[in-house]
Amino acid sequence: MPLAERIAEYEKQNRISFHVPGHKGNSIFPEYGGISGLFPSGMLKADLTEIDGFDDLHHPHGIIQDAQHLAADLFGADETFFLVNGTTSGIMAAVAAAASGGAPVLVCRGCHESVIRGLILGGASPVYIKETFDERQGIPSGITTESVRRALQECPQARALVIPHPSYYGTCSRLKEITELCHSFRTAVIADEAHGAQMYFSAQPGFYGALEAGCDISVQSTHKMLGSLTQSSMLHVKGDLIDRSRLRSLISFMNSTSPSYLLMASLDAVRCETALRGREIWPRIRELTAQTAEQIGKIRGMRCVTKYRDADGECREIEGCRLLISAEELGVTGHALYEILSERYGIDAEFADDLYVIAVTGSGTQKSDCEALSAALQDFSRKTERKAQERQKCGDTCAEPQYETDGMPKQTEYGQALRRRLNSYISLRHEGALSPRQAYFSPTERVALEEASGRISARSVALYPPGIPVLYPGEVISGEIRDYLISSLRDGCHIHGILREGGTFFLHAVVERSSTALFGMFF
């Protein structure tokens, strides 16, 4: 661990600091707590800057370069970059490096909002590819190879495809097939692997890392799964389809000029641990997750999704560190169950939607954690059993989980209502009027959501979590999209890009002008 070990040596030297940061590695007013009460003294001493012997993240030639080379060896990359502004910064740099100045980029519509920031930064023109959904389970199942083929045939000059691997729900597109197809058009593939670094080590049948699938760039949230400090990530690059010089410059552009050595050292340390024990740790975590899913599935009124059907009808596994928990048979939404777990049982899940609570295991997950989750769900089920029995007496069969012959759950009346909402999202039609960059830098005005039909969105509008936009900048706010957003807000969804003042919701729309010359400077 060249970087982490150098910091550990420095801590032992008891040196005197006249450089930033201001705490100088010392306790500040310890009698009042403050930062020195929050963090151990050793952590403050490790919070360094680019002093002599500690290399420079923006032009590495020493211990940072060595640490990045070790990471590249572990993941099979030609080159690896440490990121201290999260995976968001890496996605932005990758997208902007792949295409700029109006060049087309294929974008899976289920990609994270950071992709649109990269399009705005680089000025590329997106060609969106809609995800398919397993409508029975109510989850996205990725994009199809055929949809990518059609997009490439209609837009063979596309510079890159941006695709999540895996999705927030643990589903994956057929990445190897898609990558081979893209490469036949000399189109690069950028994988948002924020939730996928563990797939290189878990040995789950049918799952593999993005670089193993042949992708040109993988951006990983090392903190999300492997366990480095939050906001620390890695970008891996392979092959010659991406301009490496431009990419390197944009990564530097996106990273802070005061990079945190705590974040970088955590990347170095976790990389070392993963190299030594990753193939021991991750199969154990996957097995623990599978056991927990099985236990949850036996609880009255509970269901834990472990399989889904892709667009070709093939039954596939959910990625092995996801627990998609549904209390649909008890008439409880995912949002409500999320709050119940948090407020009553002290268990904080990753996120929730109408149907599911999504719990994510990681390198630090303990067996006792999973037992506590199962016990909480069992307790909640018992406490709601009386209500379930009352519904059963009234003729509602949702008190007991029931299944079709194909092993998929029957749809209760309650679940059908929730799926109608999902189907309304799936059926939304989108029309682009301006590029994201044009829309973002155009004059804008606030417009009441109820009156926004027909206007052009100037910002992304996304349900959080997981941060997947319903509207991208430059898209027309149709009547059906307006109504969907209004319905989501009434149901209590948290939406970025929507402002509220009093009882009125607003969003930013492009100021309508008769002349298109307004946008000329942004092409």
C-alpha positions in Angstrom: 0.0 0.0 0.0 2.5 2.7 -1.2 0.2 5.6 -0.4 -1.4 4.4 2.9 2.0 3.2 4.2 3.7 6.5 3.5 1.0 8.3 5.5 1.3 5.8 8.4 5.1 6.6 8.4 4.4 10.3 8.5 2.1 10.0 11.4 4.9 8.5 13.5 7.3 11.3 12.9 5.6 13.9 15.0 6.4 16.6 12.4 5.4 20.3 12.8 2.9 21.6 10.3 2.8 25.0 8.8 0.8 23.9 5.8 -2.9 23.4 5.3 -5.3 22.1 6.6 -5.8 24.4 9.4 -6.3 21.8 12.2 -2.5 20.9 11.7 -3.3 17.4 12.9 -3.9 18.6 16.4 -6.8 18.6 18.8 -8.7 21.9 18.7 -10.4 23.0 21.9 -10.8 19.3 22.9 -12.9 20.4 26.0 -15.6 21.5 23.6 -15.5 18.4 21.3 -15.8 19.7 17.8 -13.8 18.1 15.0 -11.2 16.6 17.4 -14.1 15.0 19.3 -15.6 13.6 16.1 -12.5 12.0 14.7 -9.6 10.2 16.4 -6.3 12.1 16.4 -4.6 9.7 14.0 -7.2 10.5 11.4 -6.5 14.2 11.7 -2.8 13.6 11.3 -3.5 11.6 8.1 -5.5 14.5 6.6 -2.6 15.9 4.6 -1.9 17.9 1.5 0.7 17.7 -1.3 3.8 18.2 0.9 7.2 17.0 -0.1 7.3 13.2 -0.8 3.5 12.8 -1.1 3.1 13.1 -4.9 0.5 15.0 -6.8 -2.8 13.5 -7.9 -3.0 15.8 -10.9 0.5 14.8 -12.1 1.4 11.6 -10.3 4.9 10.2 -10.5 5.5 8.7 -7.1 3.4 6.9 -4.4 0.0 7.9 -6.0 1.2 6.6 -9.4 2.3 3.4 -7.8 -1.0 3.0 -6.0 -3.0 3.6 -9.2 -0.8 1.1 -11.1 -1.6 -1.6 -8.5 -5.3 -0.9 -8.8 -5.0 -1.2 -12.6 -3.3 -4.6 -12.2 -6.1 -5.8 -9.9 -9.0 -4.9 -12.2 -7.3 -5.6 -15.5 -7.1 -2.0 -16.7 -4.5 -0.3 -18.9 -4.6 2.7 -16.6 -6.5 3.6 -13.4 -7.3 7.0 -11.9 -8.2 7.8 -8.3 -11.2 10.1 -8.0 -11.8 12.2 -4.9 -15.0 13.8 -6.2 -16.9 10.5 -6.5 -18.0 8.5 -9.5 -20.0 11.4 -10.6 -16.8 13.3 -11.6 -15.5 10.2 -13.4 -18.7 9.7 -15.4 -18.7 13.4 -16.4 -15.0 13.2 -17.5 -15.5 10.0 -19.4 -18.6 11.2 -21.3 -17.0 14.5 -22.2 -13.8 12.8 -23.3 -15.7 10.3 -25.5 -17.6 13.0 -27.5 -17.8 16.7 -27.6 -19.0 19.6 -29.8 -22.3 17.9 -30.8 -21.0 14.4 -31.5 -23.7 11.8 -30.7 -23.5 9.5 -27.7 -25.8 6.6 -27.0 -27.3 6.8 -23.5 -29.2 4.1 -21.6 -32.2 6.1 -20.3 -31.7 4.5 -16.9 -28.3 6.0 -16.5 -27.5 8.2 -13.5 -27.9 12.0 -13.7 -24.1 12.4 -13.8 -24.3 11.3 -17.4 -26.3 14.3 -18.4 -23.7 16.5 -16.6 -21.1 15.0 -18.9 -23.2 15.7 -21.9 -23.6 19.3 -20.8 -19.9 19.6 -20.2 -18.8 18.1 -23.5 -21.7 19.4 -25.6 -22.5 15.9 -27.0 -25.9 15.1 -28.5 -27.6 12.2 -26.7 -29.4 9.4 -28.4 -31.5 7.8 -25.7 -32.1 4.0 -25.5 -35.1 3.0 -23.4 -34.8 0.3 -20.8 -37.0 -2.8 -20.8 -38.8 -3.8 -17.7 -39.9 -7.0 -16.0 -43.4 -5.7 -15.5 -44.4 -8.6 -13.2 -41.6 -7.9 -10.8 -41.7 -4.2 -11.5 -38.0 -3.6 -12.1 -35.8 -2.5 -15.0 -34.1 -5.3 -16.9 -31.6 -3.3 -19.0 -31.3 -2.5 -22.6 -31.4 -5.1 -25.3 -28.6 -5.8 -27.8 -31.2 -5.3 -30.6 -32.1 -1.8 -29.4 -28.4 -0.9 -29.4 -28.0 -2.4 -32.9 -30.9 -0.2 -34.2 -29.4 2.9 -32.6 -26.0 2.2 -34.2 -27.5 1.6 -37.6 -29.4 4.9 -37.4 -26.4 6.7 -35.9 -23.2 4.9 -36.9 -21.1 8.0 -36.0 -21.9 7.5 -32.3 -18.7 7.9 -30.3 -19.8 6.0 -27.2 -22.5 4.1 -25.4 -23.1 4.8 -21.7 -24.6 2.0 -19.7 -25.1 1.1 -16.0 -23.6 -2.2 -14.8 -25.4 -3.3 -12.7 -28.5 -1.2 -12.2 -29.6 0.0 -8.8 -31.9 -3.1 -8.7 -29.1 -5.5 -9.4 -30.1 -6.2 -13.0 -27.7 -6.2 -16.0 -27.9 -5.9 -19.7 -26.1 -8.4 -21.9 -22.9 -6.4 -21.7 -20.5 -8.7 -23.5 -22.8 -8.9 -26.6 -23.4 -5.2 -26.5 -19.8 -4.3 -26.2 -18.8 -6.5 -29.1 -21.5 -4.9 -31.2 -20.4 -1.4 -30.3 -16.7 -2.2 -31.1 -17.7 -3.4 -34.5 -18.8 0.2 -35.1 -15.7 1.6 -33.4 -18.0 2.9 -30.7 -16.6 3.0 -27.1 -18.5 1.6 -24.2 -18.5 3.5 -20.8 -19.8 1.4 -17.9 -21.3 3.2 -14.9 -20.1 0.5 -12.5 -20.9 2.4 -9.3 -22.5 -0.7 -7.7 -20.4 -3.3 -9.5 -16.7 -3.4 -8.3 -17.4 -6.6 -6.3 -18.5 -8.5 -9.4 -14.8 -9.1 -10.3 -14.5 -11.2 -7.1 -17.8 -12.7 -6.2 -17.8 -15.5 -8.8 -21.6 -15.3 -9.3 -22.5 -17.3 -12.4 -23.5 -15.1 -15.3 -21.9 -12.0 -13.7 -18.7 -10.3 -14.6 -16.9 -7.0 -14.4 -17.3 -4.4 -17.1 -13.6 -4.6 -18.1 -13.9 -8.4 -18.3 -16.8 -7.7 -20.7 -14.5 -5.6 -22.9 -15.7 -2.1 -21.9 -13.4 0.8 -22.6 -14.1 2.7 -19.4 -15.4 1.5 -16.0 -16.2 4.1 -13.3 -16.6 2.4 -9.9 -17.9 3.8 -6.6 -15.2 2.0 -4.6 -16.8 3.3 -1.4 -20.3 1.9 -2.2 -19.3 -1.8 -2.2 -15.6 -2.4 -1.5 -15.6 -0.1 1.5 -13.3 2.9 1.0 -14.4 6.2 2.4 -17.4 7.9 0.9 -16.7 10.0 -2.2 -13.6 7.9 -3.2 -13.9 6.2 -6.5 -11.8 4.8 -9.4 -11.9 5.2 -13.1 -10.4 2.3 -15.2 -9.6 2.7 -18.9 -8.7 0.1 -21.5 -8.0 0.1 -25.2 -7.6 2.9 -27.7 -11.1 4.1 -28.5 -11.0 6.9 -25.9 -8.6 9.8 -26.3 -6.4 9.1 -23.2 -4.9 12.6 -23.2 -8.2 14.3 -23.2 -9.6 11.9 -20.6 -6.6 12.5 -18.3 -7.1 16.3 -18.6 -10.8 16.1 -17.9 -10.3 13.9 -14.9 -7.9 16.5 -13.5 -10.4 19.2 -14.4 -13.1 17.4 -12.4 -11.0 16.6 -9.4 -10.4 19.0 -6.6 -7.0 20.8 -6.6 -6.9 20.0 -2.8 -7.5 16.2 -3.0 -8.1 14.4 0.2 -5.3 12.1 1.2 -7.7 10.3 3.5 -9.9 9.4 0.5 -6.9 8.4 -1.6 -5.3 6.3 1.2 -8.6 4.5 1.7 -8.7 3.6 -2.0 -5.1 2.2 -1.7 -5.9 0.3 1.5 -9.1 -1.2 0.2 -7.5 -2.2 -3.1 -4.8 -4.1 -1.1 -7.4 -5.8 1.1 -9.4 -6.8 -2.0 -6.4 -8.1 -3.8 -5.4 -10.3 -0.8 -8.9 -11.4 0.4 -11.5 -10.3 -2.2 -12.1 -13.8 -3.6 -12.6 -15.0 0.0 -14.8 -12.1 1.2 -17.2 -11.7 -1.7 -18.4 -15.2 -2.1 -19.1 -15.2 1.6 -21.1 -11.9 1.4 -23.0 -13.3 -1.6 -23.9 -16.5 0.3 -24.9 -14.5 3.3 -27.1 -12.3 1.1 -28.7 -15.3 -0.5 -29.4 -16.9 2.9 -31.1 -13.7 4.1 -33.2 -13.5 0.9 -34.4 -17.1 1.5 -35.3 -16.3 5.2 -37.2 -13.1 4.2 -39.1 -15.1 1.6 -40.4 -17.4 4.3 -41.9 -14.6 6.3 -45.7 -14.3 6.1 -46.6 -11.5 3.6 -43.0 -10.8 2.6 -41.2 -11.4 -0.6 -37.5 -11.0 -1.7 -36.8 -10.9 -5.4 -33.8 -13.1 -6.5 -34.7 -13.6 -10.1 -36.2 -11.5 -13.0 -37.0 -12.0 -16.7 -35.0 -10.0 -19.2 -36.4 -8.6 -22.5 -35.8 -11.9 -24.2 -37.9 -13.7 -21.5 -34.8 -15.4 -20.0 -34.9 -15.9 -16.2 -31.8 -14.3 -14.7 -30.4 -13.8 -11.2 -30.3 -10.5 -9.3 -26.8 -9.4 -8.5 -25.8 -11.1 -5.3 -25.5 -8.1 -3.0 -29.0 -6.8 -3.4 -32.1 -7.6 -1.3 -35.3 -6.4 -3.1 -37.8 -6.7 -0.3 -41.6 -6.3 -0.9 -44.4 -6.2 1.6 -46.9 -6.0 -1.2 -49.0 -8.9 0.2 -49.5 -6.9 3.4 -50.6 -3.8 1.4 -47.5 -1.9 2.4 -45.5 0.2 -0.1 -41.7 0.2 -0.4 -41.6 3.8 0.8 -43.7 2.9 3.9 -41.6 -0.2 4.7 -38.4 1.9 4.4 -39.6 4.3 7.0 -40.9 1.6 9.3 -37.5 -0.2 9.2 -35.7 3.1 10.0 -38.0 4.5 12.6 -39.1 1.3 14.5 -36.1 -0.9 14.1 -33.1 1.3 13.5 -32.3 -0.3 10.1 -31.4 2.1 7.2 -31.8 0.6 3.7 -30.3 2.0 0.5 -33.5 3.3 -1.1 -37.2 2.5 -1.8 -39.7 2.8 -4.5 -43.4 2.0 -4.7 -42.9 -1.7 -4.5 -39.6 -2.4 -2.9 -37.1 -1.6 -0.2 -33.6 -2.2 -1.6 -31.0 -3.2 1.0 -27.4 -3.5 -0.1 -24.8 -5.7 1.5 -21.1 -4.8 1.3 -17.7 -5.9 2.5 -18.5 -4.8 6.1 -21.8 -6.6 6.3 -22.0 -8.9 9.3 -24.2 -12.0 9.9 -25.8 -10.2 12.9 -26.9 -7.3 10.6 -28.7 -9.7 8.3 -30.3 -11.5 11.3 -31.5 -8.2 12.6 -33.1 -7.3 9.3 -34.9 -10.7 9.1 -36.0 -10.4 12.7 -37.4 -6.9 12.1 -39.4 -8.0 9.1 -40.7 -11.0 11.0 -41.8 -8.8 13.8 -43.5 -6.3 11.5 -45.3 -9.2 9.7 -46.6 -10.6 13.0 -47.9 -7.1 14.0 -49.8 -6.7 10.8 -51.1 -10.2 10.6 -54.4 -9.3 12.2 -55.1 -6.7 9.5 -54.1 -9.2 6.9 -56.5 -11.7 8.3 -59.3 -9.1 8.3 -58.6 -8.4 4.6 -58.7 -12.1 3.9 -62.2 -12.3 5.6 -63.3 -9.6 3.3 -62.3 -11.6 0.3 -58.9 -10.2 -0.3 -56.4 -13.0 -0.9 -53.3 -10.9 -0.2 -52.8 -12.2 3.3 -50.8 -15.2 1.9 -48.1 -15.0 -0.8 -49.4 -16.8 -3.8 -47.5 -17.8 -6.9 -48.2 -18.7 -10.5 -46.9 -21.9 -12.1 -43.8 -20.1 -13.4 -42.8 -19.2 -9.8 -43.6 -15.5 -10.2 -45.9 -13.9 -7.6 -49.6 -13.4 -8.3 -50.5 -9.8 -8.6 -52.8 -8.7 -5.8 -55.3 -5.9 -6.4 -53.0 -3.6 -4.4 -49.9 -4.6 -6.4 -51.7 -4.1 -9.6 -52.4 -0.5 -8.7 -48.7 0.0 -8.0 -47.8 -1.7 -11.3 -50.1 0.6 -13.2 -48.0 3.5 -11.9 -44.9 1.7 -13.1 -46.5 1.1 -16.5 -47.3 4.8 -16.7 -43.6 5.6 -16.3 -42.6 2.9 -18.9 -45.1 4.3 -21.4 -43.9 7.9 -21.1 -42.9 9.3 -24.5 -40.0 11.7 -24.7 -39.2 14.3 -27.4 -36.0 16.2 -27.7 -36.0 19.8 -28.8 -32.5 21.0 -27.8 -29.2 19.4 -26.8 -28.7 19.2 -23.0 -25.9 21.9 -23.3 -28.1 24.2 -25.3 -31.0 23.9 -22.9 -28.8 24.2 -19.8 -27.1 27.5 -21.0 -30.2 29.1 -22.5 -32.1 31.8 -20.6 -34.6 30.1 -18.3 -37.6 31.0 -16.3 -39.6 29.3 -13.5 -42.8 27.8 -14.6 -45.6 26.3 -12.5 -45.6 22.5 -13.1 -49.4 22.6 -13.8 -48.7 25.1 -16.6 -45.6 23.5 -18.0 -47.0 21.3 -20.7 -45.4 22.0 -24.1 -42.3 23.8 -22.6 -38.7 22.7 -22.9 -37.1 21.6 -19.6 -33.9 23.4 -18.8 -32.8 21.1 -16.1 -32.9 17.4 -15.2 -35.9 16.3 -13.3 -35.2 13.1 -11.4 -36.8 10.9 -8.7 -34.4 10.4 -5.8 -33.3 7.9 -5.1 -32.0 6.4 -7.4 -31.5 9.6 -9.4 -32.7 8.4 -12.8 -34.2 11.4 -14.7 -37.8 11.6 -15.9 -36.8 14.6 -17.9 -33.4 15.5 -19.3 -32.5 19.1 -20.2 -33.7 19.9 -23.7 -36.7 17.6 -23.6 -40.3 18.7 -24.1 -42.5 18.6 -21.0 -45.5 16.8 -22.4 -48.9 16.7 -20.8 -48.4 13.0 -19.7 -45.0 13.8 -18.2 -46.4 16.7 -16.3 -49.2 14.6 -15.0 -46.8 11.8 -14.0 -44.7 14.3 -12.0 -47.7 15.8 -10.3 -48.9 12.3 -9.4 -45.5 11.3 -8.0 -45.3 14.5 -5.9 -48.8 13.8 -4.5 -47.6 10.3 -3.5 -44.7 11.9 -1.5 -41.9 11.2 -3.9 -38.7 13.2 -3.6 -37.9 14.8 -6.9 -34.8 16.8 -7.8 -35.4 19.7 -10.2 -38.8 20.6 -8.8 -39.1 23.6 -6.4 -41.9 24.2 -4.0 -43.2 27.5 -2.8 -46.3 27.3 -0.7 -48.6 24.9 -2.4 -47.2 25.4 -5.9 -44.5 23.3 -7.6 -42.2 25.0 -10.1 -39.5 23.8 -12.6 -37.1 25.6 -14.9 -38.0 25.9 -18.5 -36.2 27.4 -21.5 -37.5 31.0 -22.2 -39.5 30.8 -25.4 -38.0 32.9 -28.2 -39.1 33.1 -31.9 -35.5 33.1 -33.2 -33.3 29.9 -33.0 -30.2 32.1 -33.3 -30.4 32.3 -29.5 -28.8 28.9 -29.3 -26.2 29.3 -32.0 -23.4 30.0 -29.7 -23.8 26.7 -27.9 -23.5 24.3 -30.9 
